[in-house]
Structure formats: structure tokens, C-alpha cells
Amino acid sequence: MEINLISDTVTKPTKGMMEAMMHAEVGDDVFKKDPSVNALEDKVASMFGKEAALFFPSGTMANQTGIKLHTNPGDQLICDKFSHVFNYEGGGVSFNSGVSCRLVDGHRGMMTADQVEAAINPPDFYHSPLTSLVSIENTTNKGGGACWDYEELKRIKSICEKHGLAYHLDGARLWNALVAENETPEQYGALFDTISVCLSKGLGCPVGSVLIGNRILIEKALRVRKILGGGMRQSGFLAAAGIYALDHHLERLSEDHLKAKEIGVVLKSLSFIKSVERIETNIIIFEIHEDKMSGSRFVEKLAENNVHIIGMGQGKLRIVTHLDYTDDMHERFLKILKAL
């Protein structure tokens, strides 16, 4: 039995999802004639109380499009130093939009409204980049699946309105935050100008993300997506998976969260584990006492038991629970950990 806990991106479609995909009604989405894609976009836009949405092949492309909509070359966006758009999107902020990142030293990937305001460049000081966008990530990947305080997000929104800045949410794992914090998509739709949400992580779809915003922004996003090579044809087969996931896989995210917390309890009981970061959703980030066992050796020992995790650098290791991580796998993994 292989247990793959590298990421929640490793999932495969369930039987029900496969059936929905195989029976999808499709057309040519480049001409906006794919009924399944149109239905997914309408569904997600409605969930967030927004006017429109656009289906993308990846979350990175959705984020990059959102950034391009709100900036001009030479501008600067504000984000936390752990932000995905800075760390894990191949330098796309600068390559695609000609924009630099002003990094904020927040807590577990989350910055405060005061920190955001302090990072804004004076708009009349033409020697520094013009600040035009604030980008948030919820949950925070590098921060260990941490969930933002909604009230702090509202305070940052007020700062954006005060200074005329756009507000983008990288919501790759927003679904996890909604379930963990008992929040609603409408709450986030009311705050952010654009939101990207991923379907291929916690929800278990094979491919796809959606960018949400007002109609004018999404019409502009359609052109940007074309420029970036994101136009797809009969993508309704993929969109049908997204519709199925939203109907069937949202509430079960709490199961992933519970398993992650149970793994954390076992990790904390092991003498060679130095620390385990607070577990709020489906991501566990921890450190090992290197004088007792190296991180690489720990990964190797798990691999010998057909369990796979990854390192995040700087001595940190990561485990991610997901749809394909079954109860049987969970029990076996806990026994393996206890026996190390």
C-alpha cells in the first residue's frame, strides 16, 4: 500500500467524478461555447456573489492573470514573504507583468493591516515603484495551512480602499479555510477584487482553477488567458469534475483536517521531532532534531515503508492529507510513525 502525502495535488478522480466527466456536455470553450465550462463559471461566480468567473488550467495562471489585471509594468505589489505568488510561481510576477514584490515579514504567511500600510510607497515619489496591489494567500501553504483572521482581512481591505489599491486573493486552498473557520464564499467575494480558487487540491479534481471578479475584469482576463496560452477547447470534461467536486467534496475537507491533527499528535510524541507548527487544516509542517535524525534520513525511512513526504527547505518537512488518503492508510501511517 503506497501512502502519498507529498501534496493534496496527487489525488485521482473518484468513480462519481469520472462518471460526471465522461457524461459531460462539451463544446469549444475558446469560443465560449462549452456548456459545462460555462456552468462551472456561473456556479463559482454565484457562490462568491461575483458577476463572473473564468476557468483556467492552473492556479498559477489564474494568479498571474489576476496580478496582470491590477498592475502596469514597473508597479509593485505587496505580499507576505511566504506568498505563493513570490515563492512558487517561477518569477511570473516579474516575467508576465513586469511587477516587483514588496515582501512583508508576517506570521506564518499572514501580515497585518498596519504592516501593509507601512509597505505602501508614496504615490507621488516617482523614484520608487508605484504600489498598486495587495495579494493575500489563504490558506498559507508555506505557513502550514494557516487560516487568516477574517477581521484582519477586512482591515486590510480598508487600507486598500484608503490608498486606491486593488486586492487579490490567492485562494488555492480557500475551500479548506472556509470549512475550518465556518466561513462563506460570499464573505470573501465581498472583500476581494479578484479571487483564484483551485479545484485540483482539496477538492480532488485532476486539473483546473477559477478566477472570479466583476464582469469587466473577467472580460479582460479572457484576453490575458489567451496571451498566456490558457485557452482550451473541449475543457468541459475538466469543468464537469469541478462541478462534481463542489457538489460532493467540500464538506469532507474536515476529514482531512482531523487526520492532519491526529498525525500532529503522534509527531509531537516522538523524541526526535523538534517542533510541529500549529495544524489548522490539512498541512503539517514540522522540524526534526538533526542531532538525533536528519530530515533526509527521516524521509528515507518513511519511503522504505512506502510512505512519501517532502522537505520544504530550511530543515522543515511537510505532510499533506487529502481525498485519496484513506482511513486504512491513516491507521497504517500512524503505526509506522510510532514504530520509528
C-alpha positions in Angstrom: 0.0 0.0 0.0 1.6 3.3 -1.1 0.8 6.3 1.0 1.5 9.5 -0.8 1.4 12.6 1.4 3.6 14.8 -0.7 0.6 17.1 -1.6 -3.1 17.3 -2.0 -2.5 17.6 -5.7 -1.8 13.8 -6.1 -5.4 12.8 -6.0 -7.2 11.0 -8.8 -10.9 11.4 -9.8 -13.3 9.3 -7.8 -15.7 7.0 -9.5 -18.5 9.5 -9.3 -16.3 12.3 -10.7 -15.2 10.1 -13.6 -18.8 9.4 -14.5 -19.6 13.1 -14.4 -16.6 13.8 -16.7 -17.4 11.1 -19.2 -21.0 12.3 -19.5 -20.2 16.0 -19.7 -21.8 18.0 -22.5 -18.9 19.9 -24.2 -18.2 22.4 -26.9 -15.4 24.8 -27.8 -14.5 27.0 -24.9 -12.3 29.3 -26.8 -15.5 30.4 -28.5 -17.2 30.3 -25.0 -19.4 27.5 -26.4 -18.7 24.8 -23.9 -21.8 24.4 -21.7 -20.0 22.6 -18.9 -17.4 25.3 -18.6 -20.0 28.0 -18.7 -22.0 26.2 -16.0 -18.9 25.9 -13.7 -18.0 29.5 -14.2 -21.6 30.6 -13.4 -21.7 28.3 -10.4 -18.4 29.6 -8.8 -19.3 33.2 -9.5 -22.7 32.8 -7.9 -21.1 31.1 -4.8 -18.9 34.1 -4.2 -21.5 36.7 -5.1 -19.5 38.0 -8.0 -20.6 38.8 -11.6 -18.3 36.4 -13.5 -15.6 33.8 -13.4 -13.1 32.2 -15.8 -11.8 28.6 -15.9 -8.0 28.2 -16.0 -5.7 25.2 -16.5 -3.7 26.1 -13.4 -3.8 28.2 -10.2 -0.5 29.8 -11.2 -2.0 31.1 -14.4 -5.1 32.3 -12.6 -3.0 34.2 -10.1 -0.7 35.6 -12.8 -3.7 36.8 -14.7 -5.2 38.4 -11.6 -1.9 40.3 -11.0 -1.7 41.5 -14.6 -5.3 42.8 -14.4 -4.4 45.1 -11.5 -0.9 46.3 -12.4 1.2 48.0 -15.0 4.9 47.3 -15.7 7.0 48.9 -13.1 4.4 48.7 -10.4 4.8 46.9 -7.1 2.5 44.5 -5.2 2.6 43.9 -1.5 2.6 40.3 -0.3 3.9 38.2 2.6 7.4 36.8 2.3 5.8 33.2 2.3 3.4 34.1 -0.5 2.9 31.5 -3.3 3.0 34.2 -6.0 6.5 35.1 -4.9 8.0 31.8 -4.0 6.4 29.2 -6.2 5.2 30.7 -9.5 8.6 30.8 -11.3 9.1 34.5 -11.1 6.0 35.1 -13.1 5.2 38.3 -11.3 8.2 40.0 -13.0 8.2 37.9 -16.2 4.5 38.3 -17.1 3.6 41.7 -15.6 6.9 43.5 -15.1 6.0 43.9 -11.4 8.1 43.6 -8.3 7.1 42.3 -4.9 7.3 44.2 -1.7 7.7 41.4 0.9 6.3 41.7 4.3 7.6 39.8 7.3 4.3 38.4 8.6 3.4 35.5 10.8 3.1 32.1 9.1 2.4 33.8 5.8 -0.1 36.4 7.2 0.6 40.1 7.5 -1.3 42.7 9.4 -3.1 45.8 8.1 -0.5 48.0 9.8 2.3 46.1 8.0 0.5 46.5 4.7 0.1 50.3 5.1 3.7 50.7 6.2 4.8 48.9 3.0 2.9 51.3 0.6 5.3 53.5 -1.4 4.3 57.2 -1.5 2.4 57.6 -4.9 4.0 61.0 -5.6 7.5 59.7 -5.0 8.4 58.6 -8.6 11.8 57.2 -7.6 10.1 54.1 -6.0 7.7 51.7 -7.7 4.1 52.6 -7.6 2.2 50.3 -5.2 -1.0 49.1 -6.9 -1.9 45.7 -5.5 -2.1 43.7 -2.3 -2.0 40.0 -2.7 -3.2 37.6 0.1 -2.9 33.7 0.3 -5.5 31.8 2.3 -4.7 29.2 3.5 -1.0 29.8 3.6 0.9 26.9 2.1 4.4 27.8 3.4 2.7 28.9 6.6 1.4 25.4 7.2 -2.2 25.6 6.1 -2.9 28.6 8.4 -6.2 30.4 8.1 -6.4 34.2 8.1 -8.4 36.1 10.6 -11.3 37.5 8.6 -11.4 40.7 10.6 -7.8 41.3 9.7 -8.6 40.8 6.0 -11.4 43.4 6.4 -8.9 45.8 8.0 -6.5 45.3 5.0 -9.4 45.9 2.7 -10.0 49.3 4.3 -6.3 50.1 3.8 -6.6 49.2 0.1 -9.7 51.5 -0.3 -7.9 54.3 1.6 -4.9 54.2 -0.8 -6.6 53.1 -4.0 -5.1 49.7 -4.2 -6.5 46.5 -5.7 -7.0 43.4 -3.6 -6.3 39.9 -4.9 -6.8 36.6 -3.1 -4.8 33.5 -3.9 -7.4 31.1 -2.6 -5.8 27.9 -3.8 -6.8 26.3 -0.5 -9.6 28.7 0.4 -12.0 25.8 0.5 -10.1 24.4 3.5 -10.2 27.8 5.2 -14.0 28.1 4.7 -14.6 24.7 6.2 -12.2 25.1 9.1 -13.4 28.6 10.0 -17.1 28.1 9.2 -17.0 31.0 6.7 -18.8 31.5 3.4 -17.6 32.3 -0.1 -19.8 35.3 -0.1 -17.8 36.8 2.7 -14.7 36.7 0.6 -16.4 37.8 -2.6 -17.4 41.0 -0.7 -13.8 41.8 0.1 -11.6 41.0 -2.8 -11.5 42.4 -6.4 -10.3 39.1 -7.8 -10.1 35.6 -6.2 -8.4 32.5 -7.6 -9.7 29.1 -6.3 -8.1 25.7 -7.1 -10.2 22.6 -7.9 -7.3 20.2 -8.1 -6.1 20.3 -4.5 -8.5 19.6 -1.6 -11.5 19.1 -4.0 -9.7 16.3 -5.8 -10.1 17.4 -9.5 -7.5 16.3 -12.0 -6.9 19.9 -13.4 -8.2 23.4 -13.0 -8.6 26.7 -11.2 -11.1 29.5 -11.5 -10.6 33.3 -11.4 -13.5 35.3 -10.0 -14.3 39.0 -10.3 -16.6 41.6 -11.8 -17.7 41.3 -15.4 -15.3 43.9 -16.8 -12.2 42.3 -15.1 -13.1 38.8 -16.2 -13.6 40.0 -19.8 -10.1 41.4 -19.6 -8.9 38.2 -18.0 -10.1 36.3 -21.1 -7.7 38.1 -23.2 -4.8 37.7 -20.7 -5.6 33.9 -20.5 -5.3 33.7 -24.3 -2.0 35.6 -24.3 -0.6 33.2 -21.6 -1.7 30.2 -23.7 -4.6 29.1 -21.4 -7.3 28.8 -24.0 -8.7 25.3 -24.0 -11.2 23.6 -26.4 -13.4 20.8 -25.0 -12.4 21.6 -21.5 -15.9 20.8 -20.3 -14.7 17.3 -19.4 -12.5 19.0 -16.8 -15.1 21.5 -15.7 -17.6 18.7 -15.1 -15.1 17.4 -12.5 -15.1 20.8 -10.8 -18.9 20.9 -10.7 -19.0 17.4 -9.2 -16.3 18.3 -6.6 -18.2 21.4 -5.5 -21.3 19.4 -5.0 -19.8 16.4 -3.3 -16.3 17.1 -1.9 -16.5 20.4 0.1 -17.8 19.2 3.5 -15.5 16.2 3.6 -12.5 18.5 3.8 -13.0 18.4 7.6 -11.9 14.7 7.5 -8.6 15.8 6.1 -8.2 18.3 8.8 -8.9 15.8 11.5 -6.4 13.3 10.2 -3.7 16.0 9.9 -4.3 16.9 13.6 -4.0 13.3 14.6 -0.8 12.9 12.7 0.5 16.0 14.5 -0.3 14.5 17.9 1.8 11.4 17.1 4.7 13.5 15.7 4.8 15.6 18.9 5.2 12.3 20.9 8.4 11.3 19.1 11.6 12.3 20.8 13.4 13.2 17.6 10.8 15.7 16.5 11.9 19.3 17.3 8.6 21.1 16.7 5.3 20.8 14.9 3.6 24.0 13.7 0.0 24.6 14.6 -2.3 22.5 12.5 -5.5 24.2 11.3 -6.3 22.5 8.0 -4.7 19.7 6.0 -1.0 20.7 6.1 1.6 19.6 8.7 4.9 21.3 8.8 7.5 20.1 11.3 11.2 20.1 12.2 13.5 17.3 13.3 16.3 17.4 15.9 19.2 17.0 13.4 21.5 15.6 16.1 19.1 12.7 16.6 18.0 12.0 13.0 18.5 14.0 9.8 15.5 15.2 7.9 16.7 13.3 4.8 17.0 10.1 6.8 13.5 10.5 8.2 12.1 10.9 4.6 14.1 7.8 3.6 12.8 5.7 6.5 9.3 6.6 5.6 10.0 5.8 1.9 11.2 2.4 3.0 7.7 1.8 4.4 6.2 3.1 1.1 5.2 6.5 2.6 6.2 9.6 0.8 6.5 13.2 2.1 8.7 16.1 1.1 11.1 18.7 2.6 10.4 22.4 2.3 14.0 23.6 2.9 15.5 25.2 6.0 15.1 21.9 7.8 11.3 21.9 7.5 9.3 18.8 6.3 5.7 18.8 5.1 2.8 16.3 5.1 -0.5 17.0 3.4 -3.6 14.9 3.9 -6.2 14.6 1.1 -9.1 12.9 -0.6 -7.1 9.7 -1.5 -5.6 9.3 2.0 -8.0 6.7 3.3 -8.8 5.6 6.9 -6.8 2.4 6.4 -3.8 4.4 5.2 -4.1 6.7 8.1 -4.1 3.9 10.7 -1.1 2.3 9.0 0.8 5.6 8.8 0.3 6.3 12.5 1.6 2.9 13.4 4.7 3.4 11.1 5.4 6.8 12.8 5.1 5.3 16.3 7.5 2.5 15.4 10.3 4.7 14.1 
